[in-house]
Structures are given as structure tokens and as C-alpha cells.
Amino acid sequence: MHHPGTATPERRFPAQERFADGAQYVAGRLTKGTSGRTHSVVDPATGTEVYRYELAGPEDVDAAVAAARAAFPAWAAVTPGERSDALHRFAAVLADHAEEFARAESLQCGKPLKLTREFDVPGTIDNTAFFAGAARHLQGQSAGEYSGDHTSYVRREPIGVVGSIAPWNYPLQMAAWKILPAIAAGNTVVLKPAELTPLTSLLFAEAATAAGIPDGVVNIVTGTGREAGEHLVGHPDVAMTSFTGSTAVGKRVAEIATATVTRIHLELGGKAPFVVFDDADLEAAANGAVAGALINTGQDCTAATRAYVQRPLYEAFVEKTAALMESVRLGDPFAPGTDLGPLISHAQRDRVAGFVDRARGYARVVTGGAAPLGDLAHGAYYRPTLIADAPQDSEVVQSEIFGPVLVVLPFDGDDEGIGLANDTPYGLAASAWSRDVYRANRATREIKAGCVWVNDHIPIISEMPHGGYGQSGFGKDMSVYSFEEYTQVKHVMFDNTAVARKDWHRTIFGDR
């Protein structure tokens, strides 16, 4: 069993003193949880404790929901322009504290600092700026006379209190994806981050307050999924639940929400195919596969996990990809030369290792397949791993591993390649690699996934939606599609006749 030690001064949570009062952020202030239990945030690169806090219990969830409910009427009544101004200020506060966010995210997740500096934090700031603009463009539909002397139009209105649950792999970005569109549309939010990684969610809520967003609009409760999360989903005053996480837990969220007929938004697991046709640029495809498979140490629901390579390129692709993986530098996330950090925990590393160890009985482990020795042995590190020749129905092909593991399989004709890509219950993301525009276009049309890249894998932008098909869930993050997720539609109908129809009831009931 792993026992966390004490963090050195340079590897402590940058806001340690500010957050000494607790990891619950309710109505604009920090409080301690009331569950009676504490939890540690552990640096996965060193195994040392960097922050300890009191977990939230049901009473904390109730307090946060009450604060959000109290803040809702005033925030919903704020003009779109005023909400936009507040979000622009929010983006500026985030930019001013970008380094603090980057270091906190690296510390709690084990991400290389260059990744959080160049991807996680800038992406969050950009997303905030996008929704600042979107706040002024929420529209219904044009008015018209669709029924005789009546004019109809559609209003889009905020829903109320949104209960959101975010995962541990991208805690800052997931907090942003859930909070920003909701508050831009006039809702208030209670967010439960993963108990492993609450630090940047707390910083995010603190930044919202600093930007002048009213108390109670953004609230954070940090507790376990079973206690705080389920209580939040089932709370009678929560009008919508937005969840990102595993498909198994997403099904549980849906089950609880059904009891109160609460609207749900689910972004769940993925098993992204990476389809390489025989006319593809081999070097570009191999580089894309390594980048797509190893992003965030493979702990990404859109990561490339199943590479299907047309047979003429198969062995060369395996060879090139293995060589590239072997050149990836594992190390301290805060070291400039590090390409790949640890997994989120020793438990997750052991889970990934279990998949690979079982695969040795039916597939070829080309490279990796072990935790590193030496200076990195105390962290939750695992070497980039390439597995070839696994059967299509094997667990490494069908199950979400969530680690730095890529499985490569051959195919012959295009029909087979696309069919194999679709042979999974998931449908979050995919990519197709070809120099032939018609071939690539067919793949984008026929592969069942919410996002299909062509000759690339992994980039996302604020203006475009993110969300899946099948057991990858439903609903969208980012973009105006996400914005509309957090609204409800109302039909308004006017009688345009000059004189009130005092005898209108006779049309329905006749003379009495």
C-alpha cells in the first residue's frame, strides 16, 4: 500500500494558506466539509500529500444548492450584456493568474507543466472569452403568424440550479466546460469536482468572485461521488445535472435523475479509433498516433486507443510508432524536458498494468508494458505501451483502459476498416488518415462518433461542439450547442384581434 509523505516547499499547492479554511466554496466563501472525514490530494509524481481537506457531506450539498437557488432569480434577470461583461472580467482574472492555475493543475494531476501552460489554462481562458461573447447571442426563433390571428415566438430561458459533476483527468477545463455555458445562460451552478483533484476548481470559483460574479452563482462542494455526488443529482431543487465520467457511473446518474425527472447531460467514456488507410502519410500518422494516444498520459476520453491500419502499412506503422514511443521522455512534470507525466494514482497505474499483463496471453506487447525503475519508481508512472495483433473482441480493444496504451490492428478493405472502427458501444471521437479527400469524406460520414478528425487527432476549439454517440453519452460541451443545453424553450402566443373574443369558449364548448 502507498503511504503519502510530506511535500517539499516547492511542490506544495500555491494557494495552500488561502485555502486553509476548507475545500467547499459556497456563497462566495470557503468552508470546511461536514462529513467528518478528511481526504488528501496527492502529487502523483512523488506520492506526497500536497493538501488535506474535510470532505463534503449532504449538509454541505444542501447549503450549496440553497445558495445557488437564492442567487438564481437575480442572476437570471441580469441582461445578457451584463453577464457578458462579467465573463470578460472572469477571463481577465484567469489570465492574470495563469501560472498559479498551471502549477496547481500539474501538481494535482501529474501533467507536465508545459501541457498545463500551453493547453489546459489557455484553453480555459479562451473558453471563458467565447462564452462571454455567446452570452449576448442567445436567441429564440423569429415571430410569425402560424395560426390565424395569433403571433407565436420562442423564448430561451435559464433552467435554474445546475448540479455538475466533473472528473479528475481535466479538472480545470471540465469545471469551465460545465460552469461557463450554464452561467452565461443565466443559471447558477453547484459543481462537485473529483475528490482527487479539487484544487483548480476552487481557484476557478475564487476567480469568478474576483471578477464580480455574484455570490451563490458558482459553488463548489468537494466530496465523494456516493455521498455528495448522488445527493446533488437527486436534490429536488436541482433542475439539471451535467456529468462527465465513466459510462458506468453515468448510468447511475441517469437512474437517480429519473426519480425527479431532472434533465441530464452526460459526457461519458470513449474508445477512439484511429483509422489509417494505405495512402496515408505514414510518418504523419505514426506521430499523430503517439500524440493522440499519450495526451495527458492517455487519460483522455478522446485519446487514440485503437489504431486500425490497412495491411500494406501495418508493420511499418507498428515499427515507427514503437520507436517514437520509446523516445518519449518520462519525468518530473515540472522539468522542462518532460514529455509524459505519471498517471493520476498508483491505483490507476495498477489498473492499466493489469490490462497489459492480461493482453500478453493473446497479443504482442511491442514496447513498454511496465512501470519505470530508478528515480521514477515512487511515482504513478507507466511506460508508453504499444500492443499489436489483439483480437477485435479482446478487452484491450473493447474496454476503456485510460492510460498510455495504444492497440494496433490490421484491416484489408475500406469497408472492413470503417466497420471495425464502429465495432464498439462508444462513439465520442475518431480520426481518419488518408490523402484521398473522397476516402476521408466517406470515413467522416460513416464513422459513428461525435467528432471525426482528418489527418489529425485530439485538437479542440471553443467554437465547435464536443460530445458523443451511443454509450459515450448525449449533449454537447463548448460551442453554442453547449450554450443551448443549459436553456429551456418556451412558446409564447399572442391573440392579435382588436376586440376580446368573449364568445371564444363557444368555439370549443358550443352554446349552453
TAJO-V59375 format. One line per field, one symbol per residue. phi: phi as a letter, one per 30 degrees, with the letter a starting at -180 (. if undefined). psi: psi as a letter, one per 20 degrees, with the letter a starting at -180 (. if undefined). burial: b if it has 24 or more other ideal C-beta (glycine too) atoms within 12 Angstrom, else e. A space follows every 10 residues. Layout:
phi = ???
psi = ???
burial = ???
//
This chain:
phi = .dcdccdded cceeceddcd dkcccbhibd bddcdibcbc ccdddbicdc abbdddcedd dedddddddd ddedddddde ddddddddde dddeddcedd ddddddddci deeddddcbd dedddddddd ddddecbdbc bddaccbhcc ccacccbdck dcccbcdcdb dddddddcdd dddddjdcbc ccddddbddd dddddddddd djdeejdbbb bcadddcddd ddddddccda ccbbldddde ddeddddddc hddbbbccdb bddbccddcd dddddddddd dddcehhicb dcedbbccbd eecedddedd ddddddddcd ldecdeddcb cdddaddddd ddededdddd dbbcddaiia ddcidcddcc dbdebcccid decddddccd diadbcccbd bcddeddddd eddaddacaa bbbadcdddd dddddcdcad bbdbhaajdb bddcdblcch ddjbjbchid ddedecbbcb ccbcdcddcd ddcddddcci db
psi = qpoqbpqqhi kqphkgghkh irkpopkjqp rqrjijqrqp ppoihijqpi pprpqqahhh gggghggghh iggghhiqqh hghggghghg hggghhkghg ggghggghij qphhghhifg ghhggghghg hgghhjkoqc rqqrninckq pqrpqpqqgc ppoqpqrihm hghhgghggg hghhijrqqo porqihmigh hghghhhggh ijpqpihoqp poaqghfggh hghjpijphq ppppbqhghh hgghgghhhj lpqqppobrr mpqnoorijq ogggggghgg ghhipkkjmp ijqohooopq hhighhgggg gggghiipoq aphiphjphp arrhrhghgh gghggghhhh ijroogqbkq qqachihirl qpqppppqkq qhjrhihhqo glamppppqq rerhggghgh himqirlgrr qpoqiohhgh hgghhhpnqh poqpkrphqq qhiqqprarc jjaqrqqrrh hgghhkrqpp pppppjqhpp nhjhhhhgia q.
burial = eeebeebeee bbbbbbeebe ebbbbbbbeb bbbbbeeebb bbbbbbbbbb bbbbbbbbbb bbbbbbbbbb bbeebbebeb ebbbebbbbb bebbeebbeb bbbbbbbbbb bbbbbbbebb bbbbbbbbbb bbbbbbebee eeeeeeeeee eeeeebebbb bbbbbbbbbb bbbbbbbbbb bbbbbbbbbb bbbbbbbbbb bbbbbbbbbe bebbbbbbbb bbbbbebbbb bbbbbebbbb bbbbbbbebb ebbbebbeee ebbbbbbbbb bbbbbbbbeb ebebbbbbbb bbbbbbbbbb bbbbbbbbbb eebbebbbeb bbebbeebbb bbbbeeebbb bbbbbbebbe bbbebbeebe eebbbbbbbe bbeeebebbb bbbbbbbbbb ebebbbbbbb bbbbbbbbbb beebeebbeb bbbbebbbbb bbbbeeeebb eebbeebbbb bbbbbbbbeb ebeebbbbbb bbbbbbbbbb ebbbbbbbee eeeeeeeeee eeeeeeeeee ee
//
